Amino acid sequence: MAFFNADRLAIIFGLLGNIISFLVFLAPLPTFYRICRKKSSEGFQSIPYSISFFSASLLLYYAYLKTNAYMIVSINGIGCVIEALYIFLYILYAPKKVKLFTMRWILLFNGGGLAVIMLVSLLVVHGSKRVTLVGWVCAIINIAVFAAPLSVMRQVIRTRSVEFMPFALSFFLSLCATTWFFHGFFIRDYYIALPNILGLLLGVTQMILYFIYKDKKQSCVQANFEVEKTASNSGNDIEMNMNFDANVKKGVDTNFALEENVSDLKNDDEMKMDFDKGTKIISTRELLF
């Protein structure tokens, strides 16, 4: 068991963290494939990708200050490139109002926030305190990254649909938080370990919500179909009744016309009988005279 000492376990969990984090970065690919195919950002939100880009950039800077943090440098360097690509595609296909909103977030976090943190850490703080300052900022930002899907979770509860909360992302987020927690624990970097406890809890919560609401949309669609079908059948019944009433009315009108014809024929016969009777009377009078 001497093989599994703290240093080697830190390397193992660091490698696992790199692999799983890379898969987490790739998890939104189906979402962006859909965005590119439909040329629309639809109901997807840019906030998680904006914060993730900022977090990866900040962790990259933290790893640079800490030195020898190769596991953190490698995955966050890759993450910056991937998140930047996601944001570019989102801005490309988003409506104008959403584009401006996303660009404001990018400027706020990366243009303003990251620049201020770097300047303060380089000009104001010195020595080991510099790593402590940036480490605490990284911990807070990581908590914000894990809390970013809360807006999506609220949307899932409100709409009772998991369309905009992919299960793969929630699953790999939980695994990622677990591996980085153990990596931070074994290297005694609590700025990395502590935020991932919250990440694990939120990831599990998202998966629970997914299983609760994954069939709700299908049930709603089926219910709407039944309502439409019932309405269609009711419309057909009303139309049949209207046709039947029209036919009955038509039959009544026909009978009425037939009765009028019979009455006219009867009057003609009576007139003919009266005419014959008058003719007979006139003929009798002629014989008398």
C-alpha positions in Angstrom: 0.0 0.0 0.0 3.1 2.3 0.2 2.6 2.9 -3.6 -0.6 4.9 -2.8 1.0 7.7 -0.9 -0.3 11.3 -1.0 1.9 12.4 -3.9 1.0 9.6 -6.2 -2.6 9.8 -5.3 -2.5 13.5 -6.1 -1.0 12.7 -9.6 -3.6 10.0 -10.2 -6.5 12.3 -9.3 -4.9 15.1 -11.2 -4.7 13.0 -14.4 -8.3 11.9 -13.8 -9.3 15.5 -13.2 -7.7 16.5 -16.5 -9.4 13.8 -18.5 -12.8 14.4 -16.9 -12.5 18.2 -17.1 -11.7 17.9 -20.8 -14.9 15.8 -21.2 -16.8 18.5 -19.3 -15.5 21.1 -21.7 -16.7 19.0 -24.6 -20.1 18.2 -23.0 -21.8 21.3 -24.6 -20.8 20.2 -28.1 -24.3 18.8 -28.9 -25.7 22.1 -27.7 -23.5 24.2 -30.0 -24.0 21.7 -32.8 -27.7 22.5 -32.5 -27.1 26.2 -32.3 -25.0 26.1 -35.5 -27.4 23.9 -37.3 -30.4 26.1 -36.5 -28.3 29.3 -36.6 -30.0 30.5 -33.4 -29.0 30.5 -29.7 -32.6 29.6 -28.9 -33.2 29.5 -25.1 -29.6 28.6 -24.1 -27.8 31.0 -21.8 -24.3 32.4 -22.2 -23.6 33.1 -18.5 -22.2 29.6 -17.7 -19.7 29.8 -20.6 -18.7 33.4 -19.7 -18.0 32.5 -16.1 -16.2 29.3 -17.1 -13.9 31.2 -19.4 -13.1 33.7 -16.7 -12.5 30.9 -14.2 -10.2 29.0 -16.5 -8.2 32.2 -17.2 -7.9 33.0 -13.5 -6.9 29.4 -12.6 -4.2 29.5 -15.3 -2.8 32.7 -13.7 -3.0 31.0 -10.2 -1.1 28.0 -11.4 1.6 30.3 -12.9 2.0 32.1 -9.5 2.0 28.8 -7.6 4.6 27.1 -9.8 4.9 23.4 -10.5 1.1 23.2 -10.8 1.2 21.4 -14.1 -2.1 19.6 -13.8 -3.9 22.9 -13.3 -1.9 24.6 -16.1 -2.6 21.9 -18.7 -6.4 21.6 -18.3 -7.1 25.3 -17.9 -5.1 26.3 -20.9 -7.2 23.9 -23.0 -10.3 25.1 -21.2 -9.6 28.7 -22.2 -9.4 27.8 -25.9 -12.6 25.7 -25.8 -14.7 28.2 -23.8 -13.5 31.1 -26.1 -14.7 29.1 -29.1 -18.1 28.4 -27.5 -18.6 32.1 -26.7 -17.6 33.1 -30.3 -20.2 30.7 -31.7 -22.9 31.8 -29.2 -22.3 35.5 -30.1 -22.3 34.6 -33.8 -25.8 33.2 -33.8 -27.4 35.0 -30.8 -29.9 37.9 -31.3 -28.5 41.4 -31.2 -29.7 42.1 -27.6 -28.3 38.8 -26.3 -25.0 39.5 -28.2 -24.6 42.8 -26.4 -25.4 41.2 -23.0 -22.8 38.4 -23.6 -20.1 40.9 -24.7 -20.8 43.0 -21.6 -20.2 39.9 -19.4 -16.9 39.1 -21.2 -15.7 42.7 -20.8 -16.8 42.7 -17.1 -15.0 39.5 -16.1 -12.0 39.1 -18.4 -11.5 42.7 -19.4 -12.1 44.2 -16.0 -12.1 41.6 -13.3 -9.1 39.6 -14.4 -7.1 42.7 -15.2 -7.8 44.2 -11.8 -6.8 40.9 -10.0 -3.5 40.7 -11.9 -2.6 44.3 -11.3 -3.4 44.1 -7.5 -1.5 40.9 -7.1 1.5 42.1 -8.9 1.7 45.7 -7.6 0.2 45.6 -4.2 0.8 42.1 -2.7 4.2 40.4 -2.6 5.6 37.0 -1.8 3.4 34.1 -0.7 0.6 36.5 0.0 0.2 36.9 -3.7 -0.7 33.2 -4.1 -3.0 33.4 -1.1 -4.9 36.3 -2.5 -5.3 34.8 -6.0 -6.1 31.4 -4.4 -9.1 32.9 -2.4 -10.3 34.7 -5.5 -10.1 31.4 -7.5 -12.1 29.6 -4.7 -14.8 32.3 -4.8 -15.0 32.2 -8.6 -15.1 28.4 -8.7 -18.1 28.5 -6.4 -19.7 31.0 -8.8 -18.9 28.6 -11.7 -20.6 25.8 -9.9 -23.5 28.1 -8.9 -23.9 29.4 -12.5 -26.2 26.4 -13.5 -28.7 27.5 -10.8 -30.4 29.8 -13.4 -30.8 26.8 -15.6 -32.1 24.7 -12.7 -34.7 27.4 -12.0 -35.7 27.3 -15.7 -36.1 23.5 -15.5 -38.4 23.8 -12.4 -40.4 26.6 -14.0 -40.9 25.0 -17.4 -40.9 21.4 -16.1 -38.6 20.6 -19.0 -34.9 19.5 -19.1 -34.4 20.6 -22.7 -31.8 23.2 -21.8 -30.0 21.2 -19.1 -28.1 18.3 -20.7 -27.7 15.3 -18.5 -24.1 14.7 -19.7 -22.9 18.0 -18.5 -24.4 17.5 -15.0 -22.9 14.0 -14.8 -19.4 15.0 -15.8 -19.6 18.1 -13.6 -20.1 15.8 -10.6 -17.2 13.5 -11.5 -15.0 16.5 -12.2 -15.7 18.0 -8.8 -15.0 14.7 -7.1 -11.6 14.2 -8.8 -10.4 17.8 -8.2 -11.5 17.7 -4.6 -9.2 14.7 -4.0 -6.4 16.2 -6.0 -6.6 19.4 -3.9 -6.9 17.4 -0.7 -3.8 15.3 -1.4 -1.6 18.3 -2.4 -3.2 20.3 0.5 -4.4 23.0 -1.8 -7.7 23.9 -0.2 -8.4 26.7 -2.6 -8.9 23.8 -5.1 -10.5 21.3 -2.8 -13.2 23.2 -0.9 -15.1 24.7 -3.9 -15.4 21.3 -5.4 -17.5 20.1 -2.5 -20.2 22.5 -3.5 -19.7 21.5 -7.2 -20.4 17.9 -6.3 -23.6 18.8 -4.4 -24.9 21.0 -7.2 -24.0 18.4 -9.8 -26.0 15.7 -8.0 -28.9 18.1 -7.5 -29.0 18.7 -11.3 -29.1 15.0 -12.0 -31.9 14.5 -9.6 -33.9 17.3 -11.3 -33.2 15.7 -14.7 -34.7 12.4 -13.6 -37.7 14.2 -12.0 -38.6 16.3 -15.1 -37.2 14.3 -18.0 -40.7 12.8 -18.8 -42.7 15.8 -17.9 -42.4 17.4 -21.4 -43.5 14.2 -23.1 -46.5 13.9 -20.8 -47.5 17.5 -21.6 -47.2 17.0 -25.3 -49.3 13.8 -25.1 -51.9 15.7 -23.0 -52.0 18.5 -25.6 -52.5 15.9 -28.3 -55.4 14.4 -26.5 -57.0 17.8 -26.0 -56.6 18.6 -29.7 -58.0 15.2 -30.6 -61.0 15.7 -28.4 -61.6 19.2 -29.8 -61.3 17.8 -33.3 -63.8 15.0 -32.5 -66.2 17.6 -31.0 -65.9 19.7 -34.0 -66.7 16.7 -36.2 -69.7 15.9 -34.1 -71.0 19.5 -34.3 -70.5 19.5 -38.0 -72.4 16.2 -38.4 -75.3 17.5 -36.2 -75.4 20.7 -38.4 -75.5 18.5 -41.5 -78.3 16.4 -40.0 -80.3 19.4 -39.0 -79.9 20.8 -42.5 -81.0 17.5 -44.0 -84.0 17.4 -41.6 -84.9 21.0 -42.5 -84.5 20.2 -46.2 -86.8 17.1 -45.7 -89.4 19.3 -44.0 -89.2 21.9 -46.8 -89.7 19.0 -49.3 -92.7 17.6 -47.5 -94.2 21.1 -47.3 -93.7 21.6 -51.0 -95.3 18.2 -51.7 -98.3 19.0 -49.5 -98.7 22.3 -51.4 -98.6 20.4 -54.7 -101.2 17.9 -53.5 -103.4 20.7 -52.2 -103.1 22.4 -55.6 -104.0 19.2 -57.4 -107.0 18.8 -55.1 -108.2 22.3 -55.8 -107.8 21.7 -59.6 -110.0 18.5 -59.3 -112.6 20.5 -57.3 -112.6 23.2 -59.9 -112.9 20.6 -62.7 -115.9 19.0 -60.9 -117.6 22.4 -60.5 -117.0 23.2 -64.2 -118.5 19.8 -65.3 -121.4 20.3 -63.0 -122.0 23.8 -64.4 -121.7 22.5 -68.0 -124.3 19.8 -67.2 -126.7 22.4 -65.8 -126.3 24.5 -68.9 -126.9 21.6 -71.2 -130.1 20.7 -69.3 -131.4 24.2 -69.6 -130.8 24.2 -73.4 -132.8 21.0 -73.7 -135.7 22.6 -71.8 -135.7 25.6 -74.1 
